[in-house]
């Protein structure tokens, strides 16, 4: 088995080995490396750095791929960062930016400049604007919302419970509103009542009004769609008020190691929708943990896969020309390396630039480990629902 893995890895990496273009490939990466989302940016950079090391190990010294990072924590800095990377650093393509609002701003600039960009940001608008140069390696946010409810209904059904009433708390950003809309539409279709459907401002400091409203409701399940800090506040407040409902997070802050560190035992059995999880690629995950000391996060997987896709596309097309690279990215289906960690096992795009292969999974915290529990074809452990194992 080990021999097969080594051979497969050699074959997979050989596509990176030559690039007959006139100059080495430079790729820009805009990420939140400071501010409230800095941990996500650091994780994404770790994944890209690990992928880059694998790529460059197979290339001549004169043909190493270069990734140039720019710290972009907020949308108002996105356009200037893109412009600088293109005009000063001469990048051929762009990766980024994790935060959907930043990606939306950055992709306006990449579209104007004719630079292909691959993102993991969820917001529906990313690929719903008819842009030519933007590509999403994950499903869009409304699909995540739809699957959040669908998977939760299935979990409840398998445990013998029927869900009739749910609560949604969502941040009022592109990510939060789109994902909440997906849940809302799926609930209407399934005949499930929304007893709470409340937006809140990103960076909320007092969640007690939300939690008091939840405590007074007869919701059977709560969907808090939040980044890291807001998610911690909401769950801590629920636990303090002894509100014992199944919780289904909206990815983002719910599926990183710091979430478990912040909540301790209160993290147990919290569900989340996820675009990827480390248990799908154990060999790469082990390398990542040995290097960085934590499990490989979803953003590390997604941005490692995005970088690999762009480099393979450039290498196969033998180009650093942005227009030709855009066409190569659009036409490539890549199913090796980090992309195997994405449900569906590949990076590939439809005519709008949205992933044509990826789908969300359900993950759950079991102690310090985040495990995939649904769909069954992807599960590595049984789900826990109100203390019961669902097999």
C-alpha positions as CSV (number, residue, x, y, z in Angstrom):
1,X,0.0,0.0,0.0
2,X,2.8,2.4,0.9
3,X,4.5,1.7,-2.5
4,X,1.3,2.5,-4.3
5,X,0.9,5.8,-2.3
6,X,4.5,6.8,-3.1
7,X,4.1,6.0,-6.8
8,X,0.8,7.9,-7.0
9,X,2.4,10.9,-5.3
10,X,5.3,10.8,-7.8
11,X,2.9,10.7,-10.7
12,X,0.7,13.4,-9.3
13,X,3.6,15.8,-8.6
14,X,5.3,15.2,-12.0
15,X,2.8,17.5,-13.7
16,X,4.4,20.4,-11.7
17,X,7.9,19.6,-12.9
18,X,8.2,21.6,-16.1
19,X,7.0,24.9,-17.3
20,X,8.2,25.9,-20.8
21,X,7.0,29.5,-20.4
22,X,9.5,32.4,-20.8
23,X,9.6,33.3,-17.1
24,X,8.8,31.7,-13.7
25,X,5.2,31.7,-12.5
26,X,4.2,34.3,-9.9
27,X,0.9,34.0,-8.0
28,X,-0.5,36.6,-5.7
29,X,-2.3,35.6,-2.5
30,X,-4.5,38.0,-0.6
31,X,-5.4,36.8,2.9
32,X,-6.4,38.3,6.3
33,X,-3.1,37.9,8.0
34,X,-4.0,40.5,10.7
35,X,-7.2,41.5,12.4
36,X,-10.0,39.3,13.7
37,X,-9.7,36.7,10.9
38,X,-5.9,36.4,11.1
39,X,-6.0,32.8,12.2
40,X,-7.9,31.8,9.1
41,X,-5.4,33.7,6.9
42,X,-2.5,31.9,8.7
43,X,-4.1,28.5,8.2
44,X,-4.7,29.2,4.5
45,X,-1.1,30.3,4.1
46,X,0.1,27.2,5.9
47,X,-1.8,25.0,3.4
48,X,-0.5,27.1,0.4
49,X,3.1,27.0,1.7
50,X,2.9,23.2,2.1
51,X,1.5,22.8,-1.4
52,X,4.1,25.2,-2.7
53,X,7.0,23.2,-1.2
54,X,5.6,20.0,-2.8
55,X,5.3,21.8,-6.2
56,X,8.8,23.4,-6.1
57,X,10.5,20.2,-5.0
58,X,9.8,18.9,-8.6
59,X,10.9,22.0,-10.5
60,X,14.3,23.4,-11.6
61,X,15.8,26.2,-9.6
62,X,15.2,28.6,-12.5
63,X,11.5,27.6,-12.7
64,X,10.3,27.7,-9.0
65,X,6.8,29.0,-8.5
66,X,6.7,32.1,-6.3
67,X,3.7,33.1,-4.2
68,X,3.6,36.7,-3.0
69,X,1.3,37.3,0.0
70,X,-0.6,40.5,0.8
71,X,-2.4,41.1,4.1
72,X,-5.9,42.2,3.3
73,X,-8.1,42.1,6.4
74,X,-10.9,44.3,5.1
75,X,-12.6,45.0,1.7
76,X,-11.4,48.6,1.4
77,X,-7.8,47.4,1.0
78,X,-8.6,44.7,-1.6
79,X,-8.5,46.6,-4.9
80,X,-5.2,48.4,-4.1
81,X,-3.6,45.1,-3.0
82,X,-4.6,43.4,-6.3
83,X,-3.4,46.4,-8.3
84,X,0.0,46.3,-6.5
85,X,0.5,42.6,-7.0
86,X,-0.3,42.9,-10.7
87,X,1.7,46.1,-11.5
88,X,4.7,45.7,-9.2
89,X,5.0,42.0,-8.7
90,X,3.8,40.9,-12.1
91,X,1.6,38.1,-10.9
92,X,-0.2,35.9,-13.4
93,X,-3.0,34.8,-11.1
94,X,-4.5,35.4,-7.7
95,X,-5.6,33.2,-4.8
96,X,-7.7,34.5,-1.9
97,X,-9.3,36.0,0.2
98,X,-11.2,33.7,2.6
99,X,-13.6,36.5,3.8
100,X,-16.4,36.8,1.2
101,X,-16.7,40.6,1.4
102,X,-12.9,40.9,0.7
103,X,-13.2,38.4,-2.2
104,X,-16.0,40.3,-3.7
105,X,-14.0,43.5,-3.6
106,X,-10.8,41.9,-4.9
107,X,-12.5,40.1,-7.7
108,X,-13.9,43.3,-9.1
109,X,-10.2,44.4,-9.5
110,X,-9.1,41.0,-11.0
111,X,-12.0,41.1,-13.4
112,X,-11.1,44.6,-14.6
113,X,-7.4,43.7,-14.9
114,X,-8.0,40.3,-16.6
115,X,-6.3,38.2,-13.9
116,X,-7.7,34.8,-13.0
117,X,-8.6,34.3,-9.3
118,X,-9.4,31.2,-7.4
119,X,-11.2,31.5,-4.0
120,X,-12.7,29.4,-1.3
121,X,-15.2,32.2,-0.2
122,X,-18.8,31.0,0.0
123,X,-20.9,34.0,-0.9
124,X,-23.3,33.3,-3.8
125,X,-22.4,36.6,-5.4
126,X,-18.8,35.5,-6.0
127,X,-19.8,33.5,-9.1
128,X,-23.3,34.9,-9.6
129,X,-22.2,38.2,-11.2
130,X,-21.3,36.8,-14.6
131,X,-17.6,37.5,-14.1
132,X,-15.1,35.6,-16.4
133,X,-12.0,35.5,-14.2
134,X,-13.3,34.3,-10.8
135,X,-13.5,30.6,-9.7
136,X,-14.9,29.1,-6.5
137,X,-13.4,25.7,-5.3
138,X,-16.3,25.3,-2.8
139,X,-20.0,25.2,-3.2
140,X,-21.8,28.5,-2.7
141,X,-23.3,29.7,0.6
142,X,-26.9,29.0,-0.2
143,X,-26.0,25.4,-1.0
144,X,-24.3,25.1,2.4
145,X,-27.4,26.5,4.0
146,X,-29.7,24.0,2.1
147,X,-27.5,21.1,3.1
148,X,-27.2,22.3,6.7
149,X,-30.9,21.8,7.2
150,X,-31.1,18.7,5.0
151,X,-28.4,16.9,6.9
152,X,-29.8,18.0,10.3
153,X,-33.2,16.7,9.4
154,X,-31.7,13.4,8.4
155,X,-29.7,13.2,11.6
156,X,-32.8,13.8,13.7
157,X,-34.8,11.2,11.6
158,X,-32.1,8.6,12.1
159,X,-32.3,9.2,15.9
160,X,-36.1,8.9,15.9
161,X,-36.8,12.6,16.3
162,X,-38.9,14.8,13.9
163,X,-37.7,18.4,13.5
164,X,-40.5,20.9,13.2
165,X,-39.1,24.2,14.6
166,X,-35.6,25.7,14.3
167,X,-33.8,28.9,15.0
168,X,-31.3,30.8,12.9
169,X,-28.9,33.5,14.1
170,X,-26.7,34.9,11.3
171,X,-24.2,37.7,10.9
172,X,-25.3,40.4,8.4
173,X,-22.4,39.9,6.0
174,X,-22.4,38.4,2.5
175,X,-21.5,35.0,3.9
176,X,-24.1,35.0,6.7
177,X,-27.0,36.3,4.7
178,X,-26.5,33.9,1.8
179,X,-26.1,30.9,4.0
180,X,-29.2,31.9,6.1
181,X,-31.2,32.2,2.9
182,X,-30.3,28.7,2.0
183,X,-31.5,27.4,5.3
184,X,-34.7,29.5,5.0
185,X,-35.6,28.2,1.6
186,X,-34.9,24.6,2.6
187,X,-37.0,25.0,5.7
188,X,-39.9,26.4,3.7
189,X,-39.7,23.5,1.3
190,X,-39.5,20.9,4.1
191,X,-42.4,22.4,6.1
192,X,-40.1,23.4,9.0
193,X,-41.0,26.5,11.0
194,X,-38.5,29.2,11.7
195,X,-39.3,30.3,15.3
196,X,-36.3,32.7,15.2
197,X,-34.7,34.2,12.0
198,X,-32.5,37.0,13.3
199,X,-29.5,38.8,11.8
200,X,-26.9,40.4,14.0
201,X,-23.9,42.7,13.3
202,X,-20.5,41.1,12.7
203,X,-18.4,41.5,15.8
204,X,-21.3,41.6,18.2
205,X,-20.2,42.0,21.8
206,X,-23.5,41.2,23.7
207,X,-25.4,38.1,22.5
208,X,-27.7,38.0,25.6
209,X,-30.8,39.3,23.6
210,X,-30.3,36.5,21.1
211,X,-29.8,33.8,23.7
212,X,-32.8,35.0,25.8
213,X,-35.0,34.9,22.8
214,X,-33.8,31.4,22.1
215,X,-34.4,30.3,25.7
216,X,-38.0,31.5,25.4
217,X,-38.6,29.8,22.1
218,X,-39.6,26.2,21.5
219,X,-36.8,25.7,18.9
220,X,-35.5,22.1,18.6
221,X,-32.3,23.1,16.9
222,X,-30.2,26.3,16.4
223,X,-28.1,27.4,13.4
224,X,-25.7,30.1,14.4
225,X,-23.9,31.3,11.2
226,X,-20.9,33.1,12.5
227,X,-17.1,33.6,12.3
228,X,-14.9,32.6,15.2
229,X,-15.4,35.2,17.9
230,X,-19.2,35.5,17.5
231,X,-19.5,31.7,17.5
232,X,-17.7,31.4,20.8
233,X,-19.8,34.1,22.4
234,X,-23.1,32.4,21.3
235,X,-22.2,28.9,22.4
236,X,-20.8,30.1,25.7
237,X,-23.9,32.0,26.4
238,X,-26.1,29.0,25.5
239,X,-24.1,26.8,27.9
240,X,-24.3,29.3,30.7
241,X,-28.1,29.4,30.4
242,X,-28.2,25.6,30.1
243,X,-29.8,25.6,26.7
244,X,-29.2,22.1,25.6
245,X,-30.1,22.1,21.9
246,X,-28.3,20.5,19.0
247,X,-26.1,23.2,17.4
248,X,-25.2,23.3,13.7
249,X,-22.5,25.8,12.9
250,X,-21.9,27.5,9.5
251,X,-18.3,26.3,8.9
252,X,-15.8,29.3,9.3
253,X,-15.0,29.5,13.0
254,X,-16.7,26.3,14.0
255,X,-14.1,24.0,12.3
256,X,-10.7,25.2,13.4
257,X,-8.6,24.0,16.4
258,X,-9.0,27.3,18.3
259,X,-12.7,26.7,18.5
260,X,-12.1,23.6,20.6
261,X,-9.4,25.3,22.6
262,X,-11.7,28.2,23.5
263,X,-14.7,26.1,24.4
264,X,-13.1,23.0,26.0
265,X,-15.7,20.3,26.9
266,X,-18.5,22.6,25.7
267,X,-17.4,21.9,22.1
268,X,-18.5,18.2,22.3
269,X,-21.2,17.2,19.8
270,X,-21.4,20.6,18.1
271,X,-22.1,20.0,14.4
272,X,-21.0,22.1,11.5
273,X,-21.4,22.1,7.8
274,X,-17.9,21.9,6.2
275,X,-16.4,22.3,2.7
276,X,-13.6,19.8,3.6
277,X,-12.1,18.0,6.5
278,X,-8.7,16.6,7.2
279,X,-9.9,13.0,7.8
280,X,-10.4,12.6,4.0
281,X,-6.6,12.9,3.4
282,X,-4.9,11.2,6.3
283,X,-1.4,11.2,4.7
284,X,-1.3,14.9,4.0
285,X,-3.0,15.6,7.3
286,X,-0.3,13.8,9.2
287,X,2.4,15.8,7.4
288,X,0.6,19.0,8.2
289,X,0.2,18.2,11.9
290,X,3.8,17.2,12.1
291,X,4.8,20.6,10.7
292,X,2.3,22.9,12.3
293,X,1.2,21.1,15.4
294,X,-2.6,21.1,14.7
295,X,-5.0,19.3,12.5
296,X,-5.2,20.5,8.9
297,X,-8.1,23.0,8.7
298,X,-10.6,23.3,5.9
299,X,-9.1,26.6,4.7
300,X,-5.6,25.0,4.5
301,X,-7.1,22.2,2.3
302,X,-9.1,24.5,0.1
303,X,-6.3,27.1,-0.5
304,X,-3.7,24.4,-1.0
305,X,-6.0,22.8,-3.6
306,X,-6.6,26.2,-5.2
307,X,-2.8,26.8,-5.6
308,X,-2.2,23.4,-7.0
309,X,-5.0,23.8,-9.5
310,X,-3.6,27.1,-10.8
311,X,0.0,25.8,-11.0
312,X,-1.0,22.6,-12.8
313,X,-3.1,24.7,-15.2
314,X,-0.2,27.0,-16.0
315,X,2.2,24.1,-16.3
316,X,0.0,22.1,-18.7
317,X,-0.7,25.2,-20.8
318,X,3.0,26.2,-20.6
319,X,2.0,29.8,-19.9
320,X,2.3,32.7,-17.5
321,X,0.0,34.8,-19.6
322,X,-3.1,35.7,-17.5
323,X,-5.6,35.3,-20.3
324,X,-4.3,31.9,-21.3
325,X,-4.0,30.9,-17.7
326,X,-7.6,31.8,-17.1
327,X,-8.6,29.4,-19.9
328,X,-6.4,26.7,-18.6
329,X,-7.9,27.0,-15.1
330,X,-11.4,26.9,-16.5
331,X,-10.7,23.7,-18.5
332,X,-8.8,21.7,-15.9
333,X,-10.1,19.0,-13.7
334,X,-7.5,18.1,-11.1
335,X,-8.0,15.2,-8.7
336,X,-4.7,14.8,-6.8
337,X,-3.0,16.3,-3.8
338,X,-5.0,18.7,-1.7
339,X,-8.1,18.4,-4.0
340,X,-8.7,14.9,-2.7
341,X,-9.6,16.4,0.6
342,X,-12.5,18.3,-0.9
343,X,-15.8,16.2,-1.0
344,X,-16.0,15.1,-4.6
345,X,-12.2,14.6,-4.7
346,X,-11.4,17.1,-7.4
347,X,-11.1,20.8,-8.4
348,X,-13.1,21.6,-11.5
349,X,-15.4,24.5,-12.6
350,X,-18.6,25.0,-14.5
351,X,-19.3,27.8,-17.0
352,X,-19.9,30.3,-14.2
353,X,-16.7,29.4,-12.3
354,X,-18.4,27.6,-9.5
355,X,-17.1,24.2,-8.5
356,X,-18.7,21.4,-10.6
357,X,-17.7,18.6,-8.2
358,X,-17.6,19.8,-4.6
359,X,-20.4,19.4,-2.0
360,X,-20.7,20.1,1.7
361,X,-20.3,17.5,4.5
362,X,-21.4,17.4,8.1
363,X,-18.7,17.3,10.7
364,X,-18.9,17.1,14.5
365,X,-16.6,17.7,17.4
366,X,-15.7,14.5,19.3
367,X,-13.4,15.7,22.1
368,X,-10.4,17.3,20.4
369,X,-11.1,15.8,17.0
370,X,-13.3,17.1,14.2
371,X,-14.8,14.1,12.4
372,X,-16.9,13.7,9.3
373,X,-20.2,12.1,10.1
374,X,-22.4,12.6,7.0
375,X,-23.1,11.7,4.2
376,X,-22.4,8.1,5.0
377,X,-20.1,7.7,2.0
378,X,-17.7,10.3,3.6
379,X,-18.2,9.5,7.3
380,X,-15.3,8.4,9.4
381,X,-17.2,8.1,12.6
382,X,-20.9,7.8,13.8
383,X,-22.7,11.1,14.6
384,X,-23.9,11.8,18.1
385,X,-27.4,13.3,18.4
386,X,-28.7,14.1,21.9
387,X,-26.3,11.5,23.3
388,X,-27.2,8.8,20.9
389,X,-24.9,7.2,18.3
390,X,-26.3,7.4,14.8
391,X,-24.9,4.6,12.6
